[in-house]
Amino acid sequence: MFDFTPATEEATRLLSGVRDEQLGAATPCEKWPVVQVLDHLMGLSLAFAAGARKTPLPMPDGPAEPSAHLPPNWREEAPRRLADLAAAWADPAAWQGAAEVGGVEMPAEVCALVALDEVVVHSWDLAVATGQAISVHPELAARLHEFWSSQEGDEGDLPLRQVIFGPVVEMPGEASVLERTLALTGRDPQWRPGLRP
């Protein structure tokens, strides 16, 4: 069990630094501008909070592509959803048994790690896309690195993480734990606006 709060509070801090004119800006998520990453963060916060509470949201057609249209109150609603995500996983019962998110059932601890990854990695996406610095709690970064490093189950000839994220980006030995974790998710930690994702 771990505390989501450092990750969700950092995401909320970064959200407050996103300017309206940056909503259409490119991010390291291929084909997703800032507005769609924000919409995805809002949606995943709801979904993984429901998974923690063992009350999956109905998704008859599977997960939807993030929208390019945010609700008018997104600046208030997104932080509320992130705080609720942290609160849902603060309950020890959330970590028991299995959890279902987006029609996929997995052990609750794995679900928590996937949720954490979503928050941390998409927070980084927003930070670099909008020119902000990000701070990730060292323990949480280490948990994510260990998790993705261990995902050697494969589909065909590729490790599972590459099926989900794309090819791992090679990193020098002196790279930080966060940089190496980002690289495992197919992201180039050196990505900056103006570079192709």
LOTI-775866 format. One record per atom (N, C-alpha, C): y, z, x. Coordinates in Angstrom, 3 decimals, decimal comma. Layout:
// LOTI-775866
+----------+----------+----------+
:        Y :        Z :        X :
+----------+----------+----------+
:        Y :        Z :        X :
...
+----------+----------+----------+
***
This chain:
// LOTI-775866
+----------+----------+----------+
:        Y :        Z :        X :
+----------+----------+----------+
:   -1,195 :    0,000 :    0,850 :
:    0,000 :    0,000 :    0,000 :
:    1,243 :    0,000 :    0,884 :
:    2,245 :   -0,769 :    0,475 :
:    3,500 :   -0,781 :    1,218 :
:    4,653 :   -0,869 :    0,229 :
:    5,845 :   -0,620 :    0,735 :
:    7,047 :   -0,580 :   -0,088 :
:    7,740 :   -1,950 :   -0,048 :
:    7,899 :   -2,559 :   -1,202 :
:    8,583 :   -3,849 :   -1,302 :
:   10,102 :   -3,728 :   -1,153 :
:   10,631 :   -2,520 :   -1,312 :
:   12,078 :   -2,359 :   -1,449 :
:   12,894 :   -2,973 :   -0,313 :
:   12,508 :   -2,789 :    0,972 :
:   13,333 :   -3,424 :    2,020 :
:   13,433 :   -4,941 :    1,858 :
:   12,355 :   -5,568 :    1,409 :
:   12,366 :   -7,022 :    1,235 :
:   13,185 :   -7,441 :    0,022 :
:   13,019 :   -6,747 :   -1,100 :
:   13,747 :   -7,142 :   -2,307 :
:   15,239 :   -6,818 :   -2,185 :
:   15,568 :   -5,727 :   -1,497 :
:   16,991 :   -5,400 :   -1,297 :
:   17,659 :   -6,405 :   -0,367 :
:   16,930 :   -6,857 :    0,651 :
:   17,492 :   -7,869 :    1,542 :
:   17,666 :   -9,186 :    0,794 :
:   16,699 :   -9,549 :   -0,046 :
:   16,850 :  -10,761 :   -0,854 :
:   18,081 :  -10,664 :   -1,743 :
:   18,292 :   -9,507 :   -2,351 :
:   19,456 :   -9,307 :   -3,212 :
:   20,752 :   -9,424 :   -2,421 :
:   20,777 :   -8,870 :   -1,225 :
:   21,970 :   -8,985 :   -0,374 :
:   22,272 :  -10,440 :   -0,067 :
:   21,229 :  -11,205 :    0,238 :
:   21,425 :  -12,620 :    0,554 :
:   21,893 :  -13,402 :   -0,670 :
:   21,367 :  -13,064 :   -1,844 :
:   21,799 :  -13,733 :   -3,076 :
:   23,300 :  -13,576 :   -3,280 :
:   23,798 :  -12,395 :   -2,961 :
:   25,230 :  -12,138 :   -3,168 :
:   26,097 :  -12,975 :   -2,245 :
:   25,500 :  -13,497 :   -1,161 :
:   26,253 :  -14,314 :   -0,222 :
:   26,173 :  -15,800 :   -0,484 :
:   25,445 :  -16,196 :   -1,522 :
:   25,331 :  -17,615 :   -1,859 :
:   26,557 :  -18,036 :   -2,670 :
:   27,293 :  -19,023 :   -2,172 :
:   28,481 :  -19,515 :   -2,871 :
:   28,085 :  -20,631 :   -3,846 :
:   28,834 :  -20,764 :   -4,899 :
:   28,511 :  -21,774 :   -5,911 :
:   28,397 :  -23,169 :   -5,306 :
:   29,254 :  -23,482 :   -4,346 :
:   29,235 :  -24,826 :   -3,765 :
:   28,024 :  -25,055 :   -2,866 :
:   27,241 :  -23,989 :   -2,600 :
:   26,045 :  -24,127 :   -1,774 :
:   24,776 :  -24,350 :   -2,592 :
:   24,868 :  -24,332 :   -3,910 :
:   23,672 :  -24,417 :   -4,745 :
:   22,910 :  -25,729 :   -4,551 :
:   23,605 :  -26,778 :   -4,207 :
:   22,947 :  -28,063 :   -3,999 :
:   22,543 :  -28,314 :   -2,561 :
:   22,766 :  -27,343 :   -1,678 :
:   22,480 :  -27,537 :   -0,251 :
:   20,984 :  -27,589 :    0,017 :
:   20,615 :  -28,336 :    1,059 :
:   19,209 :  -28,438 :    1,467 :
:   18,722 :  -27,110 :    2,032 :
:   17,411 :  -26,885 :    1,902 :
:   16,759 :  -25,700 :    2,469 :
:   15,537 :  -26,161 :    3,272 :
:   14,901 :  -25,246 :    4,006 :
:   13,659 :  -25,625 :    4,703 :
:   12,517 :  -25,987 :    3,766 :
:   12,649 :  -25,664 :    2,466 :
:   11,636 :  -26,069 :    1,484 :
:   11,867 :  -27,530 :    1,142 :
:   10,943 :  -28,382 :    1,542 :
:   11,120 :  -29,813 :    1,338 :
:   11,364 :  -30,127 :   -0,133 :
:   12,430 :  -30,852 :   -0,406 :
:   12,817 :  -31,320 :   -1,741 :
:   13,393 :  -30,224 :   -2,631 :
:   13,480 :  -28,986 :   -2,159 :
:   14,058 :  -27,912 :   -2,959 :
:   15,414 :  -27,526 :   -2,402 :
:   16,508 :  -27,824 :   -3,104 :
:   17,806 :  -27,301 :   -2,690 :
:   17,896 :  -25,802 :   -3,000 :
:   19,004 :  -25,211 :   -2,626 :
:   19,200 :  -23,770 :   -2,811 :
:   18,950 :  -23,359 :   -4,258 :
:   19,454 :  -24,132 :   -5,221 :
:   19,328 :  -23,749 :   -6,621 :
:   17,863 :  -23,621 :   -7,033 :
:   16,998 :  -24,492 :   -6,523 :
:   15,585 :  -24,410 :   -6,902 :
:   14,870 :  -23,253 :   -6,206 :
:   15,267 :  -22,931 :   -4,996 :
:   14,697 :  -21,755 :   -4,330 :
:   15,093 :  -20,493 :   -5,095 :
:   16,339 :  -20,446 :   -5,552 :
:   16,786 :  -19,301 :   -6,344 :
:   15,991 :  -19,188 :   -7,644 :
:   15,802 :  -20,314 :   -8,318 :
:   15,042 :  -20,308 :   -9,565 :
:   13,597 :  -19,868 :   -9,311 :
:   13,041 :  -20,332 :   -8,197 :
:   11,674 :  -19,940 :   -7,844 :
:   11,590 :  -18,441 :   -7,578 :
:   12,568 :  -17,890 :   -6,871 :
:   12,590 :  -16,445 :   -6,622 :
:   12,638 :  -15,661 :   -7,931 :
:   13,431 :  -16,138 :   -8,868 :
:   13,513 :  -15,458 :  -10,159 :
:   12,181 :  -15,519 :  -10,891 :
:   11,555 :  -16,696 :  -10,881 :
:   10,287 :  -16,838 :  -11,573 :
:    9,162 :  -16,052 :  -10,940 :
:    9,088 :  -16,100 :   -9,616 :
:    7,996 :  -15,385 :   -8,948 :
:    8,162 :  -13,878 :   -9,082 :
:    9,405 :  -13,404 :   -9,150 :
:    9,622 :  -11,973 :   -9,341 :
:    9,031 :  -11,512 :  -10,663 :
:    9,264 :  -12,287 :  -11,712 :
:    8,661 :  -11,969 :  -13,014 :
:    7,146 :  -12,022 :  -12,952 :
:    6,620 :  -13,097 :  -12,365 :
:    5,174 :  -13,317 :  -12,371 :
:    4,429 :  -12,251 :  -11,582 :
:    4,931 :  -11,910 :  -10,395 :
:    4,216 :  -10,933 :   -9,575 :
:    4,424 :   -9,501 :  -10,061 :
:    5,527 :   -9,234 :  -10,745 :
:    5,681 :   -7,919 :  -11,377 :
:    4,673 :   -7,783 :  -12,517 :
:    4,503 :   -8,846 :  -13,306 :
:    3,509 :   -8,822 :  -14,382 :
:    2,106 :   -8,694 :  -13,812 :
:    1,831 :   -9,371 :  -12,693 :
:    0,525 :   -9,254 :  -12,050 :
:    0,241 :   -7,828 :  -11,613 :
:    1,250 :   -7,168 :  -11,072 :
:    1,078 :   -5,769 :  -10,648 :
:    0,741 :   -4,880 :  -11,830 :
:    1,328 :   -5,187 :  -12,971 :
:    1,112 :   -4,365 :  -14,173 :
:   -0,111 :   -4,817 :  -14,964 :
:   -0,811 :   -5,831 :  -14,441 :
:   -2,022 :   -6,352 :  -15,089 :
:   -1,724 :   -6,925 :  -16,469 :
:   -0,538 :   -7,510 :  -16,599 :
:   -0,150 :   -8,175 :  -17,844 :
:    0,356 :   -9,570 :  -17,488 :
:   -0,547 :  -10,487 :  -17,130 :
:   -0,123 :  -11,821 :  -16,686 :
:    0,740 :  -12,535 :  -17,714 :
:    1,727 :  -13,249 :  -17,196 :
:    2,561 :  -14,060 :  -18,076 :
:    1,779 :  -15,278 :  -18,535 :
:    1,923 :  -15,699 :  -19,790 :
:    1,229 :  -16,906 :  -20,248 :
:    1,804 :  -18,141 :  -19,566 :
:    0,942 :  -18,920 :  -18,930 :
:    1,373 :  -20,161 :  -18,283 :
:    0,364 :  -21,244 :  -18,653 :
:    0,427 :  -21,745 :  -19,883 :
:   -0,603 :  -22,671 :  -20,358 :
:   -0,717 :  -23,948 :  -19,535 :
:    0,375 :  -24,388 :  -18,944 :
:    0,351 :  -25,640 :  -18,181 :
:    0,408 :  -25,402 :  -16,679 :
:    0,172 :  -24,169 :  -16,247 :
:    0,246 :  -23,855 :  -14,828 :
:    1,685 :  -23,593 :  -14,413 :
:    1,893 :  -23,208 :  -13,153 :
:    3,243 :  -22,907 :  -12,668 :
:    4,148 :  -24,139 :  -12,763 :
:    5,361 :  -23,908 :  -13,228 :
:    6,305 :  -25,003 :  -13,383 :
:    7,076 :  -25,243 :  -12,087 :
:    7,501 :  -26,465 :  -11,889 :
:    8,377 :  -26,796 :  -10,763 :
:    9,697 :  -26,052 :  -10,960 :
:   10,227 :  -25,427 :   -9,913 :
:   11,497 :  -24,708 :  -10,078 :
:   12,592 :  -25,622 :  -10,612 :
:   13,409 :  -25,072 :  -11,482 :
:   14,458 :  -25,842 :  -12,137 :
:   15,705 :  -25,932 :  -11,265 :
:   16,484 :  -26,976 :  -11,489 :
:   17,778 :  -27,119 :  -10,819 :
:   18,896 :  -26,562 :  -11,695 :
:   18,515 :  -25,836 :  -12,759 :
:   19,499 :  -25,256 :  -13,671 :
:   19,245 :  -23,752 :  -13,789 :
:   20,136 :  -22,959 :  -13,220 :
:   20,009 :  -21,507 :  -13,299 :
:   20,672 :  -20,992 :  -14,568 :
:   20,166 :  -19,883 :  -15,122 :
:   20,858 :  -19,294 :  -16,272 :
:   22,247 :  -18,816 :  -15,846 :
:   23,216 :  -18,787 :  -16,766 :
:   24,582 :  -18,404 :  -16,397 :
:   24,688 :  -17,023 :  -15,744 :
:   23,764 :  -16,124 :  -16,109 :
:   23,828 :  -14,752 :  -15,585 :
:   22,904 :  -14,534 :  -14,394 :
:   22,572 :  -15,588 :  -13,650 :
:   21,568 :  -15,451 :  -12,591 :
:   21,980 :  -14,448 :  -11,523 :
:   23,268 :  -14,314 :  -11,278 :
:   23,700 :  -13,376 :  -10,226 :
:   23,403 :  -11,923 :  -10,598 :
:   23,334 :  -11,623 :  -11,865 :
:   22,947 :  -10,278 :  -12,316 :
:   21,439 :  -10,193 :  -12,552 :
:   20,863 :  -11,281 :  -13,100 :
:   19,450 :  -11,263 :  -13,487 :
:   18,513 :  -11,296 :  -12,283 :
:   18,827 :  -12,096 :  -11,271 :
:   17,934 :  -12,194 :  -10,110 :
:   17,767 :  -10,848 :   -9,406 :
:   18,846 :  -10,107 :   -9,109 :
:   18,658 :   -8,788 :   -8,505 :
:   17,860 :   -7,830 :   -9,385 :
:   18,063 :   -7,920 :  -10,711 :
:   17,300 :   -7,047 :  -11,615 :
:   15,813 :   -7,341 :  -11,520 :
:   15,468 :   -8,623 :  -11,498 :
:   14,050 :   -8,997 :  -11,419 :
:   13,441 :   -8,575 :  -10,075 :
:   14,196 :   -8,733 :   -9,004 :
:   13,686 :   -8,319 :   -7,688 :
:   13,457 :   -6,812 :   -7,644 :
:   14,387 :   -6,050 :   -8,206 :
:   14,220 :   -4,588 :   -8,243 :
:   13,004 :   -4,209 :   -9,083 :
:   12,790 :   -4,931 :  -10,182 :
:   11,631 :   -4,645 :  -11,032 :
:   10,332 :   -5,001 :  -10,316 :
:   10,342 :   -6,054 :   -9,513 :
:    9,159 :   -6,402 :   -8,722 :
:    8,790 :   -5,252 :   -7,792 :
:    9,776 :   -4,698 :   -7,091 :
:    9,514 :   -3,569 :   -6,192 :
:    9,009 :   -2,364 :   -6,974 :
:    9,597 :   -2,112 :   -8,136 :
:    9,173 :   -0,967 :   -8,951 :
:    7,736 :   -1,146 :   -9,439 :
:    7,365 :   -2,366 :   -9,817 :
:    6,009 :   -2,608 :  -10,318 :
:    4,966 :   -2,306 :   -9,250 :
:    5,244 :   -2,704 :   -7,992 :
:    4,278 :   -2,477 :   -6,920 :
:    4,379 :   -1,077 :   -6,320 :
:    5,356 :   -0,282 :   -6,760 :
:    5,436 :    1,118 :   -6,314 :
:    4,417 :    1,993 :   -7,040 :
:    3,863 :    1,482 :   -8,126 :
:    2,854 :    2,218 :   -8,890 :
:    1,497 :    2,047 :   -8,209 :
:    0,843 :    3,142 :   -7,789 :
:   -0,458 :    3,015 :   -7,130 :
:   -1,490 :    2,242 :   -7,952 :
:   -1,371 :    2,279 :   -9,281 :
:   -2,326 :    1,558 :  -10,132 :
:   -2,250 :    0,044 :   -9,897 :
:   -1,096 :   -0,446 :   -9,450 :
:   -0,941 :   -1,895 :   -9,218 :
:   -1,886 :   -2,381 :   -8,135 :
:   -2,255 :   -1,486 :   -7,232 :
:   -3,051 :   -1,869 :   -6,060 :
:   -4,551 :   -1,769 :   -6,312 :
:   -4,926 :   -1,395 :   -7,522 :
:   -6,333 :   -1,244 :   -7,866 :
:   -6,885 :   -2,520 :   -8,502 :
:   -8,114 :   -2,848 :   -8,186 :
:   -8,791 :   -3,969 :   -8,844 :
:   -8,199 :   -5,314 :   -8,495 :
:   -8,136 :   -6,179 :   -9,497 :
:   -7,644 :   -7,544 :   -9,308 :
:   -6,321 :   -7,717 :  -10,041 :
:   -5,585 :   -8,736 :   -9,621 :
:   -4,333 :   -9,099 :  -10,286 :
:   -4,349 :  -10,608 :  -10,513 :
:   -3,730 :  -11,035 :  -11,583 :
:   -3,683 :  -12,456 :  -11,904 :
:   -2,234 :  -12,924 :  -11,946 :
:   -1,955 :  -13,996 :  -11,236 :
:   -0,619 :  -14,593 :  -11,224 :
:   -0,768 :  -16,110 :  -11,286 :
:   -0,076 :  -16,727 :  -12,225 :
:   -0,135 :  -18,184 :  -12,352 :
:   -1,526 :  -18,715 :  -12,627 :
:   -2,334 :  -17,913 :  -13,308 :
:   -3,692 :  -18,346 :  -13,619 :
:   -4,683 :  -18,151 :  -12,496 :
:   -4,246 :  -17,564 :  -11,390 :
:   -5,125 :  -17,321 :  -10,239 :
:   -5,376 :  -15,820 :  -10,121 :
:   -6,648 :  -15,443 :  -10,119 :
:   -7,006 :  -14,027 :   -9,961 :
:   -7,366 :  -13,762 :   -8,512 :
:   -6,892 :  -12,646 :   -7,987 :
:   -7,149 :  -12,281 :   -6,595 :
:   -7,147 :  -10,765 :   -6,485 :
:   -7,730 :  -10,218 :   -5,396 :
:   -7,641 :   -8,781 :   -5,201 :
:   -6,174 :   -8,342 :   -5,204 :
:   -5,913 :   -7,194 :   -5,772 :
:   -4,531 :   -6,742 :   -5,933 :
:   -3,793 :   -6,664 :   -4,599 :
:   -4,467 :   -6,211 :   -3,552 :
:   -3,790 :   -6,109 :   -2,259 :
:   -3,405 :   -7,487 :   -1,729 :
:   -4,248 :   -8,486 :   -1,946 :
:   -3,913 :   -9,854 :   -1,539 :
:   -2,734 :  -10,357 :   -2,366 :
:   -2,741 :  -10,080 :   -3,646 :
:   -1,645 :  -10,482 :   -4,519 :
:   -0,324 :   -9,892 :   -4,019 :
:   -0,356 :   -8,639 :   -3,616 :
:    0,860 :   -7,991 :   -3,098 :
:    1,359 :   -8,683 :   -1,843 :
:    0,454 :   -9,048 :   -0,955 :
:    0,851 :   -9,723 :    0,277 :
:    1,415 :  -11,112 :   -0,009 :
:    0,828 :  -11,811 :   -0,962 :
:    1,356 :  -13,130 :   -1,340 :
:    2,754 :  -12,965 :   -1,939 :
:    2,936 :  -11,953 :   -2,779 :
:    4,256 :  -11,697 :   -3,365 :
:    5,276 :  -11,371 :   -2,279 :
:    4,877 :  -10,537 :   -1,340 :
:    5,773 :  -10,185 :   -0,236 :
:    6,150 :  -11,426 :    0,560 :
:    5,162 :  -12,262 :    0,844 :
:    5,416 :  -13,494 :    1,580 :
:    6,427 :  -14,364 :    0,842 :
:    6,250 :  -14,494 :   -0,461 :
:    7,171 :  -15,303 :   -1,252 :
:    8,601 :  -14,789 :   -1,133 :
:    8,764 :  -13,478 :   -1,240 :
:   10,112 :  -12,903 :   -1,178 :
:   10,712 :  -13,073 :    0,216 :
:    9,948 :  -12,740 :    1,248 :
:   10,480 :  -12,780 :    2,609 :
:   10,761 :  -14,208 :    3,061 :
:    9,804 :  -15,094 :    2,869 :
:    9,977 :  -16,456 :    3,369 :
:   11,073 :  -17,191 :    2,601 :
:   11,135 :  -17,015 :    1,294 :
:   12,197 :  -17,690 :    0,550 :
:   13,558 :  -17,036 :    0,798 :
:   13,578 :  -15,760 :    1,142 :
:   14,838 :  -15,141 :    1,565 :
:   15,320 :  -15,795 :    2,853 :
:   14,378 :  -16,050 :    3,768 :
:   14,751 :  -16,738 :    5,008 :
:   15,256 :  -18,142 :    4,696 :
:   14,576 :  -18,849 :    3,789 :
:   15,032 :  -20,177 :    3,387 :
:   16,495 :  -20,134 :    2,943 :
:   16,808 :  -19,160 :    2,083 :
:   18,180 :  -19,045 :    1,577 :
:   19,148 :  -18,670 :    2,686 :
:   18,730 :  -17,768 :    3,556 :
:   19,616 :  -17,317 :    4,630 :
:   20,036 :  -18,486 :    5,519 :
:   19,058 :  -19,259 :    6,012 :
:   19,418 :  -20,334 :    6,937 :
:   20,144 :  -21,468 :    6,214 :
:   19,829 :  -21,681 :    4,948 :
:   20,488 :  -22,752 :    4,199 :
:   21,948 :  -22,432 :    3,907 :
:   22,276 :  -21,144 :    3,827 :
:   23,631 :  -20,737 :    3,451 :
:   24,384 :  -20,066 :    4,592 :
:   23,840 :  -20,142 :    5,801 :
:   24,546 :  -19,624 :    6,969 :
:   24,620 :  -18,114 :    7,050 :
:   23,576 :  -17,433 :    6,579 :
:   23,555 :  -15,978 :    6,630 :
:   22,466 :  -15,501 :    7,592 :
:   22,669 :  -14,308 :    8,132 :
:   21,645 :  -13,676 :    8,959 :
:   20,705 :  -12,899 :    8,051 :
:   19,437 :  -12,831 :    8,446 :
:   18,451 :  -12,097 :    7,650 :
:   17,851 :  -10,984 :    8,491 :
:   17,564 :   -9,876 :    7,830 :
:   16,896 :   -8,754 :    8,481 :
:   15,596 :   -8,476 :    7,723 :
:   14,475 :   -8,550 :    8,434 :
:   13,177 :   -8,288 :    7,821 :
:   12,598 :   -7,039 :    8,466 :
:   12,167 :   -6,091 :    7,649 :
:   11,591 :   -4,844 :    8,163 :
:   10,411 :   -5,186 :    9,066 :
:   10,378 :   -4,623 :   10,298 :
:    9,315 :   -4,973 :   11,253 :
:    7,904 :   -4,770 :   10,710 :
:    7,686 :   -3,691 :    9,945 :
:    6,340 :   -3,435 :    9,410 :
:    5,929 :   -4,531 :    8,431 :
:    6,869 :   -4,976 :    7,601 :
:    6,548 :   -6,012 :    6,630 :
:    6,298 :   -7,351 :    7,318 :
:    7,098 :   -7,655 :    8,332 :
:    6,869 :   -8,891 :    9,087 :
:    5,496 :   -8,868 :    9,742 :
:    5,115 :   -7,717 :   10,291 :
:    3,816 :   -7,594 :   10,962 :
:    2,669 :   -7,749 :    9,962 :
:    2,822 :   -7,173 :    8,769 :
:    1,783 :   -7,315 :    7,744 :
:    1,590 :   -8,779 :    7,359 :
:    2,694 :   -9,494 :    7,200 :
:    2,589 :  -10,908 :    6,823 :
:    1,969 :  -11,732 :    7,939 :
:    2,345 :  -11,455 :    9,174 :
:    1,776 :  -12,208 :   10,290 :
:    0,264 :  -11,971 :   10,378 :
:   -0,136 :  -10,727 :   10,234 :
:   -1,572 :  -10,404 :   10,282 :
:   -2,314 :  -11,092 :    9,135 :
:   -1,709 :  -11,092 :    7,955 :
:   -2,350 :  -11,689 :    6,787 :
:   -2,573 :  -13,180 :    6,993 :
:   -1,522 :  -13,919 :    7,347 :
:   -1,674 :  -15,359 :    7,483 :
:   -2,482 :  -15,740 :    8,711 :
:   -2,437 :  -14,919 :    9,746 :
:   -3,259 :  -15,205 :   10,926 :
:   -4,743 :  -15,104 :   10,603 :
:   -5,066 :  -14,272 :    9,618 :
:   -6,479 :  -14,040 :    9,275 :
:   -7,017 :  -15,057 :    8,276 :
:   -6,164 :  -15,905 :    7,710 :
:   -6,603 :  -16,833 :    6,668 :
:   -7,226 :  -18,079 :    7,280 :
:   -8,461 :  -17,924 :    7,708 :
:   -9,159 :  -19,047 :    8,339 :
:  -10,131 :  -19,746 :    7,399 :
:  -10,238 :  -19,240 :    6,149 :
:  -11,045 :  -19,969 :    5,180 :
:  -10,477 :  -21,368 :    5,037 :
:  -11,307 :  -22,363 :    4,828 :
:  -10,767 :  -23,713 :    4,841 :
:  -11,093 :  -24,513 :    3,591 :
:  -10,328 :  -25,571 :    3,445 :
:  -10,580 :  -26,566 :    2,398 :
:  -10,685 :  -27,889 :    3,151 :
:  -11,866 :  -28,439 :    3,218 :
:  -12,068 :  -29,585 :    4,107 :
:  -12,106 :  -29,067 :    5,535 :
:  -11,303 :  -29,647 :    6,386 :
:  -11,274 :  -29,244 :    7,785 :
:  -10,039 :  -28,434 :    8,147 :
:   -9,190 :  -28,108 :    7,147 :
:   -7,942 :  -27,411 :    7,436 :
:   -8,033 :  -25,938 :    7,056 :
:   -7,447 :  -25,042 :    7,867 :
:   -7,336 :  -23,646 :    7,437 :
:   -6,576 :  -23,567 :    6,117 :
:   -6,925 :  -22,573 :    5,311 :
:   -6,335 :  -22,452 :    3,981 :
:   -4,816 :  -22,430 :    4,031 :
:   -4,240 :  -21,726 :    5,009 :
:   -2,780 :  -21,634 :    5,069 :
:   -2,143 :  -23,009 :    5,262 :
:   -2,842 :  -23,922 :    5,965 :
:   -2,292 :  -25,262 :    6,159 :
:   -2,411 :  -26,095 :    4,892 :
:   -3,427 :  -25,819 :    4,085 :
:   -3,559 :  -26,504 :    2,803 :
:   -2,382 :  -26,117 :    1,905 :
:   -2,000 :  -24,837 :    1,961 :
:   -0,917 :  -24,335 :    1,110 :
:    0,442 :  -24,771 :    1,634 :
:    0,653 :  -24,613 :    2,951 :
:    1,991 :  -24,765 :    3,509 :
:    2,215 :  -26,023 :    4,338 :
:    1,173 :  -26,654 :    4,814 :
:    1,358 :  -27,747 :    5,752 :
:    1,058 :  -27,286 :    7,167 :
:    1,189 :  -28,184 :    8,149 :
:    0,803 :  -27,859 :    9,529 :
:    1,590 :  -26,683 :   10,106 :
:    0,904 :  -25,880 :   10,885 :
:    1,548 :  -24,772 :   11,593 :
:    2,476 :  -25,340 :   12,653 :
:    3,642 :  -24,740 :   12,793 :
:    4,615 :  -25,154 :   13,805 :
:    4,323 :  -24,381 :   15,085 :
:    4,203 :  -25,098 :   16,196 :
:    3,938 :  -24,444 :   17,484 :
:    5,149 :  -23,631 :   17,912 :
:    4,879 :  -22,405 :   18,395 :
:    5,956 :  -21,515 :   18,812 :
:    5,711 :  -21,024 :   20,228 :
:    6,778 :  -20,784 :   21,001 :
:    6,612 :  -20,226 :   22,346 :
:    6,124 :  -18,790 :   22,278 :
:    5,553 :  -18,312 :   23,379 :
:    4,987 :  -16,963 :   23,408 :
:    5,994 :  -15,865 :   23,152 :
:    7,266 :  -16,118 :   23,463 :
:    8,276 :  -15,068 :   23,285 :
:    8,866 :  -15,042 :   21,881 :
:    8,366 :  -15,861 :   20,976 :
:    8,875 :  -15,883 :   19,607 :
:    8,650 :  -14,532 :   18,934 :
:    9,542 :  -14,167 :   18,025 :
:    9,418 :  -12,904 :   17,301 :
:    8,283 :  -12,979 :   16,287 :
:    7,903 :  -11,817 :   15,781 :
:    6,847 :  -11,777 :   14,757 :
:    7,284 :  -12,568 :   13,525 :
:    8,543 :  -12,432 :   13,130 :
:    9,021 :  -13,185 :   11,977 :
:    8,958 :  -14,684 :   12,249 :
:    9,388 :  -15,112 :   13,430 :
:    9,336 :  -16,543 :   13,758 :
:    7,904 :  -17,064 :   13,740 :
:    6,973 :  -16,280 :   14,255 :
:    5,579 :  -16,718 :   14,268 :
:    4,997 :  -16,749 :   12,865 :
:    5,455 :  -15,835 :   12,018 :
:    5,006 :  -15,844 :   10,623 :
:    5,544 :  -17,072 :    9,900 :
:    6,815 :  -17,363 :   10,094 :
:    7,400 :  -18,559 :    9,497 :
:    6,653 :  -19,805 :    9,948 :
:    6,309 :  -19,850 :   11,235 :
:    5,585 :  -21,007 :   11,772 :
:    4,227 :  -21,173 :   11,104 :
:    3,583 :  -20,049 :   10,768 :
:    2,294 :  -20,118 :   10,083 :
:    2,439 :  -20,692 :    8,673 :
:    3,631 :  -20,552 :    8,094 :
:    3,865 :  -21,112 :    6,758 :
:    4,426 :  -22,534 :    6,837 :
:    4,312 :  -23,149 :    8,006 :
:    4,736 :  -24,536 :    8,156 :
:    6,224 :  -24,728 :    8,319 :
:    6,958 :  -23,639 :    8,553 :
:    8,406 :  -23,737 :    8,720 :
:    8,788 :  -23,712 :   10,198 :
:    9,827 :  -24,442 :   10,516 :
:   10,376 :  -24,422 :   11,864 :
:   11,470 :  -23,363 :   11,908 :
:   11,260 :  -22,262 :   12,629 :
:   12,274 :  -21,211 :   12,668 :
:   13,620 :  -21,670 :   13,217 :
:   13,639 :  -22,846 :   13,864 :
:   14,901 :  -23,379 :   14,392 :
:   15,622 :  -24,267 :   13,366 :
:   15,048 :  -24,409 :   12,153 :
:   15,676 :  -25,260 :   11,136 :
:   17,087 :  -24,760 :   10,818 :
:   18,002 :  -25,701 :   10,705 :
:   19,356 :  -25,394 :   10,300 :
:   19,848 :  -26,518 :    9,399 :
:   20,871 :  -26,274 :    8,575 :
:   21,383 :  -27,346 :    7,707 :
:   21,722 :  -28,591 :    8,520 :
:   21,406 :  -29,731 :    7,962 :
:   21,649 :  -30,981 :    8,651 :
:   20,406 :  -31,519 :    9,343 :
:   19,381 :  -30,648 :    9,504 :
:   18,114 :  -31,098 :   10,077 :
:   17,164 :  -31,406 :    8,935 :
:   16,301 :  -32,362 :    9,126 :
:   15,303 :  -32,680 :    8,108 :
:   14,302 :  -31,537 :    8,004 :
:   13,886 :  -31,137 :    6,763 :
:   12,884 :  -30,068 :    6,625 :
:   11,562 :  -30,485 :    7,243 :
+----------+----------+----------+
***
